[in-house]
Protein backbone atom coordinates (compact mmCIF):
# COMPACT_ATOMS: atom_id res chain seq x y z
CA UNK A 1 0.00 0.00 0.00
CA UNK A 2 1.31 3.39 -0.91
CA UNK A 3 1.76 5.71 2.03
CA UNK A 4 -0.39 8.81 1.98
CA UNK A 5 1.62 11.95 2.53
CA UNK A 6 0.12 14.45 4.97
CA UNK A 7 -1.43 17.54 3.41
CA UNK A 8 0.78 20.62 3.58
CA UNK A 9 -0.27 23.21 6.15
CA UNK A 10 -2.40 26.00 4.78
CA UNK A 11 -0.51 29.07 3.63
CA UNK A 12 -0.87 32.08 5.88
CA UNK A 13 -3.11 34.77 4.44
CA UNK A 14 -1.26 37.33 2.37
CA UNK A 15 -1.24 40.75 3.97
CA UNK A 16 -3.18 43.38 2.12
CA UNK A 17 -0.81 45.08 -0.27
CA UNK A 18 -0.23 48.73 0.33
CA UNK A 19 0.29 51.08 -2.55
CA UNK A 20 3.85 52.13 -3.32
CA UNK A 21 5.09 55.53 -2.30
CA UNK A 22 3.92 57.16 -5.55
CA UNK A 23 0.43 55.69 -5.37
CA UNK A 24 0.15 56.61 -1.68
CA UNK A 25 1.28 60.15 -2.50
CA UNK A 26 -1.40 60.47 -5.17
CA UNK A 27 -4.06 59.11 -2.79
CA UNK A 28 -3.09 61.68 -0.18
CA UNK A 29 -2.98 64.53 -2.71
CA UNK A 30 -6.32 63.49 -4.26
CA UNK A 31 -7.92 63.24 -0.83
CA UNK A 32 -6.75 66.50 0.71
CA UNK A 33 -7.13 68.60 -2.42
CA UNK A 34 -10.61 67.18 -2.97
CA UNK A 35 -11.69 67.84 0.61
CA UNK A 36 -10.23 71.33 0.97
CA UNK A 37 -10.81 72.68 -2.56
CA UNK A 38 -13.99 70.73 -3.22
CA UNK A 39 -16.36 73.58 -2.22
CA UNK A 40 -14.73 75.93 -4.73
CA UNK A 41 -14.95 73.32 -7.49
CA UNK A 42 -18.58 72.59 -6.60
CA UNK A 43 -19.60 76.26 -6.82
CA UNK A 44 -17.70 76.69 -10.09
CA UNK A 45 -19.31 73.56 -11.54
CA UNK A 46 -22.87 74.48 -10.59
CA UNK A 47 -22.54 78.08 -11.78
CA UNK A 48 -20.76 76.78 -14.87
CA UNK A 49 -23.68 74.48 -15.64
CA UNK A 50 -25.98 77.50 -15.72
CA UNK A 51 -23.40 79.52 -17.65
CA UNK A 52 -23.19 76.77 -20.29
CA UNK A 53 -26.82 77.16 -21.30
CA UNK A 54 -26.93 80.92 -20.72
CA UNK A 55 -26.85 81.74 -24.48
CA UNK A 56 -30.05 79.75 -25.01
CA UNK A 57 -31.67 81.27 -21.92
CA UNK A 58 -30.74 84.69 -23.24
CA UNK A 59 -32.50 84.05 -26.53
CA UNK A 60 -35.70 83.24 -24.66
CA UNK A 61 -35.57 86.02 -22.07
CA UNK A 62 -34.55 88.78 -24.49
CA UNK A 63 -36.49 87.63 -27.51
CA UNK A 64 -37.97 91.07 -28.16
CA UNK A 65 -34.58 92.80 -28.08
CA UNK A 66 -32.83 90.24 -30.25
CA UNK A 67 -35.53 89.53 -32.84
CA UNK A 68 -38.04 91.42 -34.96
CA UNK A 69 -40.74 90.45 -37.48
CA UNK A 70 -39.46 89.91 -41.01
CA UNK A 71 -40.62 92.65 -43.38
CA UNK A 72 -40.27 93.39 -47.09
CA UNK A 73 -38.63 96.75 -46.36
CA UNK A 74 -35.04 97.20 -45.23
CA UNK A 75 -33.51 100.35 -43.81
CA UNK A 76 -29.87 101.13 -44.45
CA UNK A 77 -27.40 100.80 -41.60
CA UNK A 78 -26.97 104.56 -41.70
CA UNK A 79 -30.69 105.11 -41.17
CA UNK A 80 -30.76 102.64 -38.28
CA UNK A 81 -27.78 104.36 -36.66
CA UNK A 82 -29.50 107.75 -36.94
CA UNK A 83 -32.63 106.33 -35.28
CA UNK A 84 -30.56 104.93 -32.40
CA UNK A 85 -28.64 108.20 -32.01
CA UNK A 86 -31.89 110.14 -31.85
CA UNK A 87 -33.08 107.72 -29.16
CA UNK A 88 -30.05 108.20 -26.87
CA UNK A 89 -29.50 111.91 -27.61
CA UNK A 90 -26.35 113.45 -26.19
CA UNK A 91 -26.14 111.02 -23.29
CA UNK A 92 -23.83 108.59 -25.10
CA UNK A 93 -21.30 108.39 -27.94
CA UNK A 94 -21.59 106.01 -30.89
CA UNK A 95 -18.92 103.32 -30.66
CA UNK A 96 -19.88 100.30 -32.82
CA UNK A 97 -22.64 98.67 -34.82
CA UNK A 98 -23.57 95.00 -35.19
CA UNK A 99 -25.88 94.64 -38.21
CA UNK A 100 -28.76 92.17 -38.06
CA UNK A 101 -27.07 88.85 -38.94
CA UNK A 102 -30.19 87.15 -40.31
CA UNK A 103 -33.73 88.12 -41.36
CA UNK A 104 -35.78 88.34 -38.20
CA UNK A 105 -32.88 89.68 -36.11
CA UNK A 106 -32.33 93.21 -34.83
CA UNK A 107 -29.42 95.54 -35.43
CA UNK A 108 -27.40 96.40 -32.35
CA UNK A 109 -26.14 100.00 -32.22
CA UNK A 110 -23.64 100.37 -29.39
CA UNK A 111 -22.66 103.45 -27.40
CA UNK A 112 -20.03 104.43 -24.85
CA UNK A 113 -21.50 106.21 -21.86
CA UNK A 114 -20.32 107.51 -18.52
CA UNK A 115 -21.14 105.24 -15.61
CA UNK A 116 -20.68 101.96 -17.47
CA UNK A 117 -18.20 99.39 -16.21
CA UNK A 118 -15.15 98.06 -17.96
CA UNK A 119 -16.01 96.31 -21.26
CA UNK A 120 -19.64 97.45 -20.97
CA UNK A 121 -21.59 99.28 -23.67
CA UNK A 122 -25.08 100.63 -24.04
CA UNK A 123 -26.83 98.78 -26.85
CA UNK A 124 -29.93 100.03 -28.69
CA UNK A 125 -31.74 97.27 -30.59
CA UNK A 126 -33.29 98.49 -33.84
CA UNK A 127 -35.76 96.68 -36.11
CA UNK A 128 -33.97 96.84 -39.48
CA UNK A 129 -37.29 96.73 -41.34
CA UNK A 130 -39.29 99.42 -39.55
CA UNK A 131 -36.76 101.29 -37.42
CA UNK A 132 -38.64 100.47 -34.22
CA UNK A 133 -36.54 100.54 -31.04
CA UNK A 134 -36.89 97.01 -29.68
CA UNK A 135 -34.74 97.46 -26.58
CA UNK A 136 -32.09 99.46 -24.75
CA UNK A 137 -29.78 97.35 -22.60
CA UNK A 138 -26.28 97.24 -21.17
CA UNK A 139 -24.16 94.59 -22.90
CA UNK A 140 -20.80 93.15 -21.93
CA UNK A 141 -17.62 92.24 -23.79
CA UNK A 142 -17.00 90.77 -27.19
CA UNK A 143 -19.78 88.25 -26.64
CA UNK A 144 -22.24 91.13 -26.24
CA UNK A 145 -23.98 89.31 -23.41
CA UNK A 146 -27.14 90.89 -22.05
CA UNK A 147 -27.70 91.55 -18.32
CA UNK A 148 -28.88 88.07 -17.31
CA UNK A 149 -26.04 86.21 -19.01
CA UNK A 150 -23.60 88.83 -17.72
CA UNK A 151 -24.84 88.25 -14.16
CA UNK A 152 -24.41 84.48 -14.54
CA UNK A 153 -20.95 84.96 -16.03
CA UNK A 154 -19.93 87.37 -13.28
CA UNK A 155 -21.01 84.97 -10.52
CA UNK A 156 -19.22 82.09 -12.24
CA UNK A 157 -16.07 84.17 -12.64
CA UNK A 158 -15.81 85.97 -9.29
CA UNK A 159 -18.97 85.33 -7.21
CA UNK A 160 -19.91 88.95 -7.80
CA UNK A 161 -17.06 90.07 -5.52
CA UNK A 162 -15.01 91.82 -8.19
CA UNK A 163 -11.29 91.25 -8.68
CA UNK A 164 -10.67 89.55 -5.28
CA UNK A 165 -13.40 87.04 -6.10
CA UNK A 166 -11.46 85.80 -9.10
CA UNK A 167 -9.17 83.96 -6.70
CA UNK A 168 -11.98 81.47 -6.05
CA UNK A 169 -12.34 80.56 -9.73
CA UNK A 170 -8.57 80.36 -10.22
CA UNK A 171 -8.31 78.05 -7.24
CA UNK A 172 -11.10 75.86 -8.62
CA UNK A 173 -9.75 75.79 -12.19
CA UNK A 174 -6.17 75.10 -11.12
CA UNK A 175 -6.86 72.34 -8.61
CA UNK A 176 -9.56 70.70 -10.72
CA UNK A 177 -7.02 69.58 -13.29
CA UNK A 178 -4.59 68.34 -10.63
CA UNK A 179 -7.23 66.38 -8.73
CA UNK A 180 -8.57 64.82 -11.92
CA UNK A 181 -5.13 63.82 -13.26
CA UNK A 182 -4.24 62.25 -9.89
CA UNK A 183 -7.57 60.43 -9.92
CA UNK A 184 -7.04 59.08 -13.44
CA UNK A 185 -3.60 57.71 -12.52
CA UNK A 186 -5.09 56.03 -9.44
CA UNK A 187 -7.90 54.65 -11.62
CA UNK A 188 -5.36 53.07 -13.97
CA UNK A 189 -3.38 51.58 -11.08
CA UNK A 190 -6.49 50.09 -9.48
CA UNK A 191 -8.27 48.77 -12.55
CA UNK A 192 -5.18 46.77 -13.47
CA UNK A 193 -5.47 44.85 -10.18
CA UNK A 194 -9.26 44.74 -9.88
CA UNK A 195 -11.23 41.56 -10.54
CA UNK A 196 -14.48 43.32 -11.48
CA UNK A 197 -13.03 45.82 -13.94
CA UNK A 198 -16.48 46.73 -15.21
CA UNK A 199 -17.23 48.44 -11.90
CA UNK A 200 -14.57 51.00 -12.82
CA UNK A 201 -16.24 52.03 -16.08
CA UNK A 202 -19.89 51.95 -15.07
CA UNK A 203 -21.56 52.27 -11.66
CA UNK A 204 -22.36 48.96 -9.98
CA UNK A 205 -25.88 48.37 -8.67
CA UNK A 206 -24.88 45.30 -6.66
CA UNK A 207 -22.52 47.03 -4.29
CA UNK A 208 -23.68 48.84 -1.18
CA UNK A 209 -22.42 51.47 1.20
CA UNK A 210 -18.98 52.91 0.68
CA UNK A 211 -18.12 50.49 -2.15
CA UNK A 212 -21.15 51.60 -4.15
CA UNK A 213 -20.23 55.26 -3.73
CA UNK A 214 -16.66 54.41 -4.76
CA UNK A 215 -17.93 52.63 -7.89
CA UNK A 216 -19.95 55.69 -8.88
CA UNK A 217 -17.06 58.04 -8.11
CA UNK A 218 -14.53 56.10 -10.17
CA UNK A 219 -16.72 55.19 -13.13
CA UNK A 220 -18.30 58.62 -13.55
CA UNK A 221 -14.94 60.25 -12.94
CA UNK A 222 -13.21 58.49 -15.80
CA UNK A 223 -15.94 59.58 -18.23
CA UNK A 224 -15.73 63.26 -17.29
CA UNK A 225 -11.95 63.34 -16.81
CA UNK A 226 -10.98 64.61 -20.27
CA UNK A 227 -13.64 67.31 -20.24
CA UNK A 228 -12.71 68.35 -16.71
CA UNK A 229 -9.05 68.79 -17.69
CA UNK A 230 -10.18 70.83 -20.71
CA UNK A 231 -12.30 73.12 -18.51
CA UNK A 232 -9.41 73.46 -16.08
CA UNK A 233 -6.93 74.41 -18.80
CA UNK A 234 -9.22 76.89 -20.53
CA UNK A 235 -10.42 78.33 -17.22
CA UNK A 236 -6.86 79.06 -16.13
CA UNK A 237 -6.38 81.35 -19.14
CA UNK A 238 -8.94 83.76 -17.59
CA UNK A 239 -7.35 83.66 -14.13
CA UNK A 240 -5.38 86.43 -12.47
CA UNK A 241 -2.01 84.84 -11.74
CA UNK A 242 -1.90 81.63 -13.76
CA UNK A 243 -3.62 83.39 -16.66
CA UNK A 244 -0.94 86.10 -16.71
CA UNK A 245 1.72 83.40 -16.90
CA UNK A 246 -0.09 81.84 -19.86
CA UNK A 247 -0.28 85.23 -21.57
CA UNK A 248 3.43 85.87 -20.98
CA UNK A 249 4.32 82.43 -22.34
CA UNK A 250 2.23 82.93 -25.47
CA UNK A 251 3.84 86.31 -26.05
CA UNK A 252 7.34 84.91 -25.58
CA UNK A 253 6.66 82.10 -28.09
CA UNK A 254 4.79 84.39 -30.50
CA UNK A 255 1.57 82.43 -30.00
CA UNK A 256 -0.59 85.49 -29.46
CA UNK A 257 -3.79 86.24 -31.34
CA UNK A 258 -3.00 88.72 -34.14
CA UNK A 259 -5.00 91.95 -34.20
CA UNK A 260 -5.75 94.08 -37.23
CA UNK A 261 -4.03 97.47 -37.28
CA UNK A 262 -6.29 100.49 -37.81
CA UNK A 263 -3.43 102.95 -38.14
CA UNK A 264 -3.50 104.99 -41.33
CA UNK A 265 0.18 105.80 -40.84
CA UNK A 266 2.94 103.45 -39.74
CA UNK A 267 1.80 100.05 -38.53
CA UNK A 268 1.37 99.90 -34.78
CA UNK A 269 1.33 96.94 -32.49
CA UNK A 270 -2.01 96.34 -30.77
CA UNK A 271 -2.96 94.28 -27.80
CA UNK A 272 -4.87 91.14 -28.71
CA UNK A 273 -7.60 91.95 -26.19
CA UNK A 274 -8.29 95.36 -27.76
CA UNK A 275 -11.90 95.64 -28.78
CA UNK A 276 -13.30 93.77 -25.76
CA UNK A 277 -16.06 96.26 -25.23
CA UNK A 278 -16.67 99.40 -27.22
CA UNK A 279 -14.14 102.18 -27.38
CA UNK A 280 -15.40 105.69 -27.18
CA UNK A 281 -15.44 107.30 -30.57
CA UNK A 282 -13.88 110.75 -30.48
CA UNK A 283 -14.85 111.80 -34.01
CA UNK A 284 -18.14 112.77 -35.56
CA UNK A 285 -19.01 109.80 -37.76
CA UNK A 286 -20.91 109.96 -41.02
CA UNK A 287 -23.58 107.30 -40.45
CA UNK A 288 -23.88 106.68 -44.20
CA UNK A 289 -20.36 105.23 -44.19
CA UNK A 290 -21.43 102.16 -42.22
CA UNK A 291 -23.04 100.65 -45.33
CA UNK A 292 -20.10 101.56 -47.57
CA UNK A 293 -17.47 100.27 -45.15
CA UNK A 294 -19.31 96.97 -44.66
CA UNK A 295 -19.65 96.53 -48.43
CA UNK A 296 -15.93 97.21 -48.86
CA UNK A 297 -15.03 94.73 -46.12
CA UNK A 298 -17.18 92.04 -47.72
CA UNK A 299 -15.05 92.38 -50.81
CA UNK A 300 -11.95 91.51 -48.77
CA UNK A 301 -12.49 88.75 -46.20
CA UNK A 302 -15.79 89.32 -44.36
CA UNK A 303 -18.21 86.55 -45.30
CA UNK A 304 -20.45 86.04 -42.28
CA UNK A 305 -23.45 87.97 -40.99
CA UNK A 306 -22.21 88.29 -37.41
CA UNK A 307 -19.85 91.26 -37.58
CA UNK A 308 -19.02 94.36 -35.61
CA UNK A 309 -18.24 97.64 -37.36
CA UNK A 310 -16.15 100.03 -35.26
CA UNK A 311 -15.70 103.61 -36.53
CA UNK A 312 -12.37 105.38 -36.06
CA UNK A 313 -11.69 107.08 -32.73
CA UNK A 314 -9.14 109.49 -34.21
CA UNK A 315 -8.41 111.13 -37.55
CA UNK A 316 -5.41 108.88 -38.25
CA UNK A 317 -7.35 105.64 -37.77
CA UNK A 318 -9.33 103.42 -40.11
CA UNK A 319 -12.65 101.71 -39.66
CA UNK A 320 -12.54 98.15 -38.33
CA UNK A 321 -14.84 95.34 -39.42
CA UNK A 322 -14.49 92.20 -37.28
CA UNK A 323 -16.25 88.86 -37.64
CA UNK A 324 -17.63 87.79 -34.25
CA UNK A 325 -19.27 84.48 -35.15
CA UNK A 326 -17.90 82.10 -32.52
CA UNK A 327 -20.55 79.53 -33.30
CA UNK A 328 -18.47 78.14 -36.15
CA UNK A 329 -14.68 77.66 -36.26
CA UNK A 330 -12.82 80.20 -38.35
CA UNK A 331 -15.30 83.08 -38.55
CA UNK A 332 -13.00 85.59 -36.84
CA UNK A 333 -11.48 87.43 -39.82
CA UNK A 334 -10.98 91.19 -39.56
CA UNK A 335 -10.17 94.07 -41.92
CA UNK A 336 -9.38 97.76 -41.51
CA UNK A 337 -10.94 100.08 -44.11
CA UNK A 338 -9.87 103.65 -44.89
CA UNK A 339 -13.07 105.68 -44.60
CA UNK A 340 -11.89 108.23 -47.17
CA UNK A 341 -10.94 105.79 -49.94
CA UNK A 342 -12.83 102.64 -48.84
CA UNK A 343 -9.63 100.70 -49.45
CA UNK A 344 -8.33 98.01 -47.09
CA UNK A 345 -5.51 99.13 -44.80
CA UNK A 346 -4.82 95.86 -43.02
CA UNK A 347 -6.41 92.45 -42.71
CA UNK A 348 -6.20 89.47 -40.38
CA UNK A 349 -7.40 86.05 -41.51
CA UNK A 350 -8.13 83.29 -39.02
CA UNK A 351 -6.59 80.81 -41.44
CA UNK A 352 -3.23 82.48 -40.87
CA UNK A 353 -3.38 82.20 -37.07
CA UNK A 354 -0.75 79.98 -35.46
CA UNK A 355 -2.02 76.61 -34.25
CA UNK A 356 -1.78 77.62 -30.56
CA UNK A 357 -3.78 80.78 -31.30
CA UNK A 358 -6.44 78.75 -33.09
CA UNK A 359 -6.61 76.23 -30.24
CA UNK A 360 -6.94 79.05 -27.71
CA UNK A 361 -9.80 80.59 -29.69
CA UNK A 362 -11.62 77.29 -30.09
CA UNK A 363 -11.08 76.40 -26.42
CA UNK A 364 -12.56 79.67 -25.21
CA UNK A 365 -15.56 79.32 -27.54
CA UNK A 366 -16.28 75.76 -26.41
CA UNK A 367 -15.84 76.67 -22.74
CA UNK A 368 -18.34 79.52 -23.17
CA UNK A 369 -20.87 77.25 -24.89
CA UNK A 370 -20.97 79.35 -28.06
CA UNK A 371 -19.34 77.00 -30.59
CA UNK A 372 -21.72 74.58 -32.35
CA UNK A 373 -24.70 76.09 -30.56
CA UNK A 374 -27.07 74.01 -28.46
CA UNK A 375 -25.10 70.76 -28.86
CA UNK A 376 -22.05 72.37 -27.25
CA UNK A 377 -24.18 73.81 -24.47
CA UNK A 378 -25.75 70.44 -23.63
CA UNK A 379 -22.33 68.75 -23.48
CA UNK A 380 -20.95 71.50 -21.22
CA UNK A 381 -24.04 71.28 -19.01
CA UNK A 382 -23.68 67.51 -18.56
CA UNK A 383 -19.96 67.86 -17.94
CA UNK A 384 -20.48 70.52 -15.27
CA UNK A 385 -23.17 68.45 -13.57
CA UNK A 386 -20.86 65.44 -13.68
CA UNK A 387 -18.04 67.37 -11.99
CA UNK A 388 -20.43 68.64 -9.32
CA UNK A 389 -21.59 65.06 -8.77
CA UNK A 390 -17.99 63.90 -8.36
CA UNK A 391 -17.47 66.42 -5.55
CA UNK A 392 -20.65 65.35 -3.75
CA UNK A 393 -19.72 61.67 -4.10
CA UNK A 394 -16.27 62.40 -2.73
CA UNK A 395 -17.68 63.99 0.40
CA UNK A 396 -20.19 61.15 0.78
CA UNK A 397 -17.31 58.64 0.63
CA UNK A 398 -15.42 60.64 3.24
CA UNK A 399 -18.37 60.46 5.62
CA UNK A 400 -19.13 56.78 4.95
CA UNK A 401 -15.54 55.74 5.57
CA UNK A 402 -15.55 56.86 9.21
CA UNK A 403 -13.78 54.23 11.35
CA UNK A 404 -16.38 54.17 14.16
CA UNK A 405 -20.01 55.05 14.53
CA UNK A 406 -19.08 57.98 16.73
CA UNK A 407 -16.62 59.43 14.21
CA UNK A 408 -18.07 62.03 11.88
CA UNK A 409 -15.80 61.58 8.90
CA UNK A 410 -13.30 59.13 7.48
CA UNK A 411 -9.63 58.92 8.32
CA UNK A 412 -7.18 60.60 5.94
CA UNK A 413 -4.68 58.48 4.00
CA UNK A 414 -1.50 57.51 5.84
CA UNK A 415 1.28 60.00 6.45
CA UNK A 416 4.96 59.62 5.68
CA UNK A 417 4.43 58.45 2.11
CA UNK A 418 7.81 59.86 1.10
CA UNK A 419 9.70 58.11 3.93
CA UNK A 420 10.21 55.03 1.79
CA UNK A 421 10.65 56.85 -1.50
CA UNK A 422 14.02 56.81 -3.30
CA UNK A 423 16.02 60.03 -3.36
CA UNK A 424 15.11 60.66 -6.98
CA UNK A 425 11.43 60.28 -6.13
CA UNK A 426 11.65 62.85 -3.37
CA UNK A 427 13.62 65.17 -5.67
CA UNK A 428 11.04 64.76 -8.44
CA UNK A 429 8.19 65.60 -6.07
CA UNK A 430 9.96 68.70 -4.75
CA UNK A 431 10.97 69.95 -8.20
CA UNK A 432 7.50 69.21 -9.59
CA UNK A 433 5.87 71.10 -6.74
CA UNK A 434 8.12 74.13 -7.24
CA UNK A 435 7.52 74.22 -11.00
CA UNK A 436 3.79 73.83 -10.48
CA UNK A 437 3.84 76.67 -7.96
CA UNK A 438 5.71 78.92 -10.38
CA UNK A 439 3.26 78.21 -13.22
CA UNK A 440 0.17 78.36 -11.01
CA UNK A 441 1.04 80.55 -8.01
CA UNK A 442 -2.28 80.02 -6.26
CA UNK A 443 -1.71 76.26 -6.36
CA UNK A 444 1.79 76.76 -4.94
CA UNK A 445 0.51 78.86 -2.05
CA UNK A 446 -2.31 76.49 -1.14
CA UNK A 447 -0.05 73.44 -1.56
CA UNK A 448 2.42 74.99 0.86
CA UNK A 449 -0.47 75.69 3.25
CA UNK A 450 -1.58 72.05 2.99
CA UNK A 451 1.93 70.89 3.93
CA UNK A 452 2.18 73.29 6.89
CA UNK A 453 -1.23 72.25 8.21
CA UNK A 454 -0.42 68.57 7.76
CA UNK A 455 2.91 68.87 9.58
CA UNK A 456 1.30 70.84 12.40
CA UNK A 457 -1.48 68.27 12.84
CA UNK A 458 1.04 65.42 12.80
CA UNK A 459 3.22 67.14 15.40
CA UNK A 460 0.22 67.76 17.65
CA UNK A 461 -0.86 64.13 17.41
CA UNK A 462 2.66 62.92 18.22
CA UNK A 463 2.81 65.14 21.31
CA UNK A 464 -0.59 63.93 22.43
CA UNK A 465 0.46 60.30 21.99
CA UNK A 466 3.70 60.88 23.91
CA UNK A 467 1.87 62.27 26.94
CA UNK A 468 -0.38 59.22 27.26
Secondary structure, DSSP 8 states (H G I E B T S, - for coil): --------------------HHHHHHHHHHHHHHHHHHHHHHHHHHHHHHHHTHHHHHHHHTHHHHB----S----HHHHHHHHHHHHGGGSEEEEEE--SSTTBEEEEEEE-TT--TTEEEEEEEETTT--EEEEEEEETTTTB-HHHHHHHHHHHHTTSGGGGHHHHHHHHHHHHHHHHHHHHHHHHHHHH-S-GGGGTS--SS--HHHHHHHHHHHHHHHHHHHHHHHHHHHHTTSSHHHHHHHHHHHHTT-S------BSSS-----TTTTSS-----S---TTHHHHHHHHHHTTT--SS-EEEE--SSTTB-EEEEE--TTSTT---EEEE-TTT--EEEEE-GGGS-HHHHHHHHHHHHHTT-TTHHHHHHHHHHHHHHHHHHHHHHHHHHHHT-SSTT-SS-----S-TTTTS-HHHHHHHHHHHHHHHHHSHHHHHHHHHHHHHHHHHHHHHHHHHHT-
